[in-house]
Amino acid sequence: MRPLRQSLLLILVLGLSASAQAQQQQGKNKKAKKDSVTQVDLVPHEAAPIFRAEEPVTFTLTSNFGRLRRDRKQDAPWRWASITVPDSAGATEEIPLQVKTRGIWRLTQCDFPPIRLDFKKSTVKHSLLAKLDKPKLVTHCRDNEDYEQYILQELQLYRVYNLLTKYSHRVRLARVTYADSGTGKVITTRYAILEEEPEALAYRVGGMLIKQKGGGPADLEPSGAAIFALYQYMIGNTDWSIAGLHNVEMIATDLGYIPVAYDFDFAGAVNTRYATVDPSLPIKRVRDRLYRGYCLPEESYGPTFDLFKAKKDSIYALYKDPIGRLLLGDRAKETLAYFDEFYETIGSPRDARREIMGRCLSGH
């Protein structure tokens, strides 16, 4: 029996649902329990209200960015920062927090580092940022228009994913002014993505966040796994691994494990100038699609294709709404043409079998 399946059976035998366990954990100060297989995050983490709306939020983030740019190690320390946001009276309030650099590729390759924020709940309780804990702030890699557009293109892919499944990170577009406390000067103002935390996602969907690697097809809930893999194929993303939890969150439900995708800047639908393809894969460009999902029961594919077809008009509408219109030039048009190719594939039973079901991975 696979390790992840053992973990899920253990949870079910104990009769632990995410919501029930969350209630048991409230007001207690216990060490997280571990078994020999996995660690499960069951701490209550309610969804932040900031993700209930879509219009861009505006704030100023102040920190010593000269120092942050030198924090290139993955175990970088937390640094002082503050965020200035509008308050309910129309004025502004300054909220203290800590920030640190994060990531792997971007940490070493970008001029501007990706950032994780760390709020104290007491300081944000009555603000726009209420109930946020340690969210990611997906920032521009370089301070120019092209790299800012990549942020907007990636945001669109999160919005597409939200239309297809609740097992996806909610996001909010932010217009951020970055002020350097070391020099007293404003560095730049750019769009960024505020991303729902994985613990909050798990709590919102009534599941549990699993941190153990090694998941295979026998562990996965077929419908959720099919949506995950077909979505990755749709956007042309191959930069992920379920078994390795690379750009994947794993949520335990009473039906099985459901993978959740994140981090899409290497997807063909974004087509960043720095994106590359793993040389071990039989494709040469990030715009080339390759289905990398595990093989699932035959009956899982038809309903999944139908879901994507049913959502097509809503997906395309995202590229014509106020946020979609922030994409400059032909970016929206090129993305929709790229999606057209996907829909042609799943609309043809022969092509779908050849390019998708016929290329699935056994996981053995």
N, C-alpha and C positions, 0 to 999 in steps of 0.2 A: 504493500500500500504506500502511496506517495506521501511524503512528509506533510504537504499542505492539506491533503485530504484527511490525514490523521488529525491535524489541528482543528479542522472544521468539525469533524465528528466529535471531538472532545468538547467543543463549544456547544454543539447541539445536545449531547448527552447531559451536560450540565444545565441545559435549559436556559442559556443566556442569550437573550436578544439584546441588540445594541441599546434600545431605549430602557429596558429593565436594568441592565447593568449600569447605565448612566445614572439612573436614579439612586442605585446603591452607592455609587461613588461620590455623589454630591455631599458636600460638607464633611468628607472624610479625608484623612491624610495618610493613605497607605502607599507602600511601595508597589510599583507595578509588578504583577505576578508574571513569572516566566515558566514555561515548561521547556523541555529539551529540544523542542522543535521550533517554536515561534514566539513572538511577542505581539500582543494585541493591544492597541490603544483604545481604551474604553472611556476616556475622560470626557465628560459632557463639554461640547464645544458648539454652541448655537451659531446659526448662520448670522453673519453680520448684515445689518440693514443696508449697508452701502451697496450690496449687490442686487437690491430689489429694483433699481432703476438703471437706465442705460446712458443717459446724457453724460458727457464728460464732467468729471469733478476737477476742481482747480485748487492747487495748494503749492506752498513753497517748502522745499526740504533744505534745511541748513545743516551742514556738517563740515568737517575738515576733509574735503575731497582730495586734497593733495596727499594726505595720509592714507585715505581709503584706496587711492590708486596704487599705493605701494603694498597694500595688503593682498598679495597674490597667492597666498597659501590657503588650502581648503580649511584649515583650522584657524582662520583669521579671528582676531579678537573683536568684541563688540566695541563700538565707538559712540561717543555722544552725538546726538542730533536733536533737531526740533522740527516740527511741522507746523506751519501757519495755515489755518483753514478758516473759511467763513463760519461765523456762528449764526444762531437762529435770529439774532437781532440785526443782522446785516453788517456787523463789524467783523473783526477777526480775532481768533484766539491762537496762542502759541502753545503747542503740546510737546513736552519733552519725551524723548524716546531714545532707543539705541539702534544702531544700524551696523551691519557687517556685510562684507563681500561674500559671494556665494558662487556656486557653479563649478564647472570643470573647464570646458573649452573656452567659454566666454571670459573666464577669469584671467586666462593667460593671453588671449588674442584681442580683447577689446580695449580701446582707449578709456572707455567709461565702464566701470565694473557693474555687473548685476548685483542687486542689493536685497537683503532681507531686513525687514523692519521688526522691531520689538517694542510693543506698547505695554504700558501698565494699564490694566482695565480701569483703575480708578481715575486716570487722567483723561480717558476717552469716553467715559461712561455717558456723558450727555452731548457728545459731539458727533460730527459726521462719521467719525471712525469708530463708533461704539461697537464693542464685541470683537474687534480685531485683536489678534494676539501677536503672531509672528508671521505675517503674510510676506510673500515674495512681491517685489516690485520689479517688473520686467522692463529694463531700461534700454535705451538705444546703445548700440555697440560703439558707434562713432558719431561725432557731432556734425552730421550733415543730413540733408533732406532724404537721400536714398535710404539711409539706415533708420530714419524716423518712419518712413513708409513701410519698412519691414515690420515695425512694431504694429502698425495699423493692419497690415496684411495678416499677421499672426493673431491679432485680436479677432479678426473676422472668422478665423478658423475655430476659435473657441466658441464664438457665437453660433456657428454652424453646428458644432458638436452639441451645444445646449439644446438645439432644436430636435436632435435625434435621440437623446437620452438624458435622463436626470443624473446618470452616473458620469458626470463631467464637471470640471471646475467652472464655477461662475467667475466672471471677470468684470472689471469696471475700467473704462478708459479714463485716464487722468492726464491733465495738462499740468506738468510739473515744472516749476522754476527751481533750479538748483543753485543755492547760494553757498559760497565757500567761507566758512568761519575763519579760516586761516588768513585769507586776504581781504575779507570784507566785501568781495565782489560777487556779482551774479555770473555764473559760468554760462548757463544757457537755459532756455525753456523749450521743452520737448514733450511729446506724448510718451506715456508709459502705461503699462498694464498692471493694475492691482489684481492679484489672483487669490481666489478663495483657498484657504489652507486645507490640506488633505484631511486633517482631523475634523474640520467643520463639514467638509463634504460627506465624510462617513456618517457623522451624526445626523446630517440633514436627510440622508436616504435611509436611515435606520439600519445601517450596517456597521461593520467594524474594520478598522484599518489594519491590514496585515503587513508586517515588515520582513517576513521570511522569504528569501529567494527560493527558486527551484520549482515554481509552478509549471505544470504541464497540462495537456488537453483534458486529462481525466479529472482535474481539479476544477475546471471552469464551468460556470453556468452557460449552457450553449447559446442562448439568445443574446446575453450580454457580451459574450466573447465574439459572436458573429458581428454584432454592431461595431464593437471596438476594431476588429480587423478590417472590416469593409470600410470604415471611416478612414483608417490609416491608408488604405489603398486609394480611396477617393482623393485624398489630399496629396498623394504621392510621397508619403513619409515612410522611410525604412529605418530611421534612427531610433529604434526601440527594441526592447527585449522583455518579454513577460517573465521568463525564467530568471533573468538577471535584475528584474525591476529597474531597468534602464528607461527613463522617461515614462514609467508606468507606476500608477498606484494600484494596490490590490485591495478590494473591498470584499469582506466575507458577508454573505447573506445566507438565509436558511435554504436557498436553492443551490448554492455553490459560490465560487469566487468569481467576481466580476472585475476585469481589468479596466483601468481608467487611463486614458492617454493625456499627456501634457507635453509642452515644449515642442513647438512646430516650426522653428526657424530653419530646419534642414529639410522641410517638406517642399516638394515640387511646386505646390500652389503658392508658396512664398518666393521660392527661387532666389534666395540671397546669393550674392556674389561669392560668399565664402563657403557655401554649403558643398559638401563632397559626399561621395557614395563609398560605403565600405568596399574595399577592393575584393573581398571574398564573395560579393554578390554578383549575379550575372547581369547587371545593368551598368551603364557608364555615366549616366547623367541623373541628377536629382529629379528631372522632369519625367524620367522613365518610370512607369509604375511597375511594382512587383508585389504580388500578394504574399504576405509572410505570416498569415494567420494559421493557427493549428487546424488540423482536420477536425470537423465537427459532424454531428449527425446530419444526414442529407436534408432532413426536414427543417433544419435551422436556417438554410440559405434563402428559400423562397420568401418567407415572411420578412426577412431582413431586406431583401431587394425591394419588396413592396413598401416597406417603411421609407427607404431612401427615395423611392419614386413619389410617394405621397408627400414628402417634405420638400420636393424639388422647388416648387414655386416659392415657398417660404424662404428657402435657402438663397435663391437668386434675388429675392426682394431685399435681403440684407445688404446687397451691393448697390442698392438704389436709395436706401434710407439715409438720414442725415449723417450717420457714422460712416456708412459705405461711401458716401460722396466725399469723404476726406481723402480717399485714395486718388492720387493725381495721375494724369496722363492716361495710358491705356491699361493700368493695372487691374481695374475691375473687369474690363472687357476681356483681358487675357485670362484672368482667373475663371470667369464663367465659360470661356471657350475650353479651358482645361477640364472643367467639370462636365461640359458637354461630351467629351470623350469618354469619361467615366459612365455617364448615363447611356451612351451608345453600347458600351460593353455589357452592363447589367440588363439592358433591354433586349439583348440577343441571347437566347438560351445557349447557343453554340459557343459564342464568345465568352459568356459567363462561366461555362463549364471549363473551357480551355484556360482562361486567364485567372480564374479565381478558384473554383472547386478543384480543378486539376492541378493546381500549384500549392495546395495547402500542405502544411508541414505535419508529419506524424508525431513529432515530439519525442521519438524514441532515440 
